[in-house]
Each structure stands twice: as structure tokens, then as C-alpha cells.
Amino acid sequence: MNEKEERILTTIAMLIPKMSEPEKMYLLGQAEGMALMKKKQQAAEEKKETELQKV
């Protein structure tokens, strides 16, 4: 994990106890959405690499 990622996680960890339940649920939804998009992006890159190797 790089320094930027560590700062982000530290900031989130400090803010979560101060958040309301709806704010926590919103943050969770955003994080899950970002994780899903990253997973799809990686799958598309792997598919592209596989297709290039076949050629």
C-alpha cells in the first residue's frame, strides 16, 4: 500500500465513528461500487491480454 492509500484509510478510520448510519451506508455503497468497477476493469484487461496472446 502506498502513502496516499494509507492517508485515505487513516482519514476514513477517523471519520467513521463520527458518521451517522445513513452516511456509513452511503460510504459502504460507494466503496462497493468502486470495487466492482475495478474488478470489471481488471477482467476486461485480462481478456484483452488473452486475446492478444492468441494472435
C-alpha positions as CSV (number, residue, x, y, z in Angstrom):
1,M,0.0,0.0,0.0
2,N,1.4,3.4,-0.9
3,E,1.5,6.5,1.2
4,K,-1.6,8.1,-0.4
5,E,-3.7,5.0,0.2
6,E,-2.6,4.9,3.8
7,R,-3.6,8.5,4.3
8,I,-7.0,7.8,2.8
9,L,-7.6,4.8,5.0
10,T,-6.4,6.8,8.1
11,T,-8.8,9.6,7.3
12,I,-11.7,7.3,6.8
13,A,-11.0,5.4,10.0
14,M,-11.1,8.7,11.9
15,L,-14.3,9.8,10.3
16,I,-16.4,6.6,10.6
17,P,-17.1,6.9,14.3
18,K,-18.5,10.4,13.7
19,M,-20.8,9.4,10.9
20,S,-24.5,8.6,11.1
21,E,-25.7,5.2,10.0
22,P,-27.0,6.6,6.6
23,E,-23.6,8.2,6.0
24,K,-21.9,4.9,6.8
25,M,-24.2,3.0,4.4
26,Y,-23.6,5.6,1.7
27,L,-19.8,5.3,2.1
28,L,-20.1,1.5,2.0
29,G,-22.2,1.6,-1.2
30,Q,-19.6,3.9,-2.8
31,A,-16.7,1.6,-1.8
32,E,-18.5,-1.5,-3.1
33,G,-19.3,0.3,-6.3
34,M,-15.7,1.3,-6.8
35,A,-14.5,-2.2,-6.0
36,L,-17.0,-3.7,-8.6
37,M,-15.8,-1.2,-11.3
38,K,-12.1,-2.1,-10.6
39,K,-12.9,-5.8,-10.8
40,K,-14.7,-5.3,-14.1
41,Q,-11.8,-3.2,-15.4
42,Q,-9.2,-5.9,-14.4
43,A,-11.4,-8.6,-16.1
44,A,-11.5,-6.6,-19.3
45,E,-7.7,-6.1,-19.3
46,E,-7.1,-9.8,-18.7
47,K,-9.5,-10.7,-21.5
48,K,-7.7,-8.3,-23.9
49,E,-4.3,-9.7,-22.9
50,T,-5.6,-13.3,-23.5
51,E,-6.9,-12.3,-26.9
52,L,-3.6,-10.7,-27.8
53,Q,-1.7,-13.8,-26.8
54,K,-3.8,-15.9,-29.2
55,V,-2.8,-13.8,-32.2
